[in-house]
Amino acid sequence: MDSAQRPKRRWARWTALGTTAVVLVAAGAFGVFYYLARLDTAGDVDFAAKMAVPPLAPSTTDADGTRTFDLGIQAGETRFLDGPATRTWGVNGSFLGPTIRAKKGEKVAFNVRNGLSEATSLHWHGMHLPADMDGGPHQTVEPGATWRPKWTVSQQAATLWYHPHLHGKTANHVYRGVSGMVVLDDERTAGLDLPGEYGVDDLPMIVQDRAFDGDNQFDEAVPLMSTGGVVGDEILVNGTRGPYVDVSTRLVRLRLLNASNARLYNFGFSDDRPFQLIGTDGGLLPKPWETTRLQLSSGERAEVVVAFSPGETVDLRSYPSGSGFNDRLGGSSDRLDLVRFRAGGDLRDETEVPQNLGTAPDLASTEIAQTRSFELNSRTINGATMDMNRIDFGVRVGSTEVWEVVNTNGYMHNFHVHDVQFQVLDVDGRQPPPHLGGWKDTVQLDPDRKYRLAMKFSDFTDPDVPYMYHCHLMLHEDEGMMGQFVVLREGEQVGHVTGHQHR
């Protein structure tokens, strides 16, 4: 070996050793970072604020029976922490919005006024309605403009919600505070003895996480190496930080809404008491299901009934994820205290949970017009990202289709379809678990499992105005994980998207 070769080999050796050292140091640092990423607030939350209950939105009734709601989207300030107030957005207020309550068969109309300095929209998540009333990315409302959608409520009692759906900015607008709950009623459900006094034994619970910067402003930075989007270390329920509820009845109905941009919640109580799941996205289950844990991804809703004893105190928590996700940096391993329930010494006991609740989904034996496949990977569906001018396909009105949906890359994803409620036929060929046994419009997708969803398209057609299907992790949909379909009359062809902004 000549002398000219030795320095090169010695340099290569030290380079290799140095590289190994850097990798080991980096791996060690990441291990510490990964370990510290787990958040645990159990027992540490000072439940010092009474949980806010969003007011019921007022309305006026026209001569033809149409109920009209006025909704003003506006900027404001909200005080969550000691020190400076936080700049926020809301509907008819500075943060969040009122609960819209309507009955099946009612004609409803809305005056949605945009008081912001930029365009936004309001999407009626879970509602069956015409495509041009949907409030998706093609129904934006310009600053100073008013949008006036109207339709007849034609679906069963359910817990829905509304939020902006501006393409590329949904996550930002929801994070600032523009969201609210929708409660639909029907005669059959009203005849049950379920807890139903709004704000007393029937509680809306809009659960969201937020991160704050040093000036108490919302921090939308995505955690390092998190795949889902912004994940906050503060929990708000109906906009209240550290909330408590004073319980005056033995049974309480909780309408749980995961309105976070990305965080997964695995709901359960601090003493592991059982509770009964009575309803999912599209309405009541056929029968109640008793459980101690219930997992909801972004956009999903659930109605549960929990029993209390006089004088007791118990906390609602979110436990580490029970799914196949391992996004520790995205909060899947967190344990979080959410709400404290303080039962009074004398509880009214006038309600019950009947063994027969709603109507079971009935599409399993229906003739299937077409089966479609959807693969969610990174920020694409079937390898394509969202194009506002591309209609991906058309479906025939009155037809039932089966959509086979798979999350193929291991990141957390879920799947939401506008306009319809679907039936989960099976998961990897097996009967769906009980919490997926009712009508759904949003479903969490565990990695590499095939979800077969049956849905019927009825009533509304338009070849030019599409509905959306997308991942409801809001960063994912903003970055392109979304597609468009139209509902067509017999013989009608897919049209062309045209502008539908409201100025």
Secondary structure, 3 states (H helix, E strand, C coil): CCCCHHHHHHHHHHHHHHHHHHHHHHHHHHHHHHHHCCCECCCCCCCCEECCCCCECCEEECCCCCEEEEEEEEEEEECCCCCCCEEEEEECCCCECCEEEEECCCEEEEEEEECCCCCECCEEECCCCCHHHCCCCCCCECCCCEECCEEECCCCCEEEEEECCCCCCHHHHHHHCCCEEEEEECHHHHCCCCCCCECCCEEEEEEEEECECCCCCECCCCCCCCCCCCCCCEEEECCEECEEEEEEECEEEEEEEECCCCCCEEEEECCCCCEEEEEECCEEEEEEEEECCEEECCCCEEEEEEECCCCCEEEEEECCCCCCCCCHHHCCCCEEEEEEEEEEEEEECCCCCCCCCCCCCCCCCCCCCEEEEEEEECCEECCECCCCCCCCEEEECCCEEEEEEEECCCCCEEEEECCCCEEEEEECCECCCHHHCCCECEEEECCCCEEEEEEECCCCCCCCCCEEEECCCHHHHHCCCEEEEEEECCCCCCCCCCCCCEC
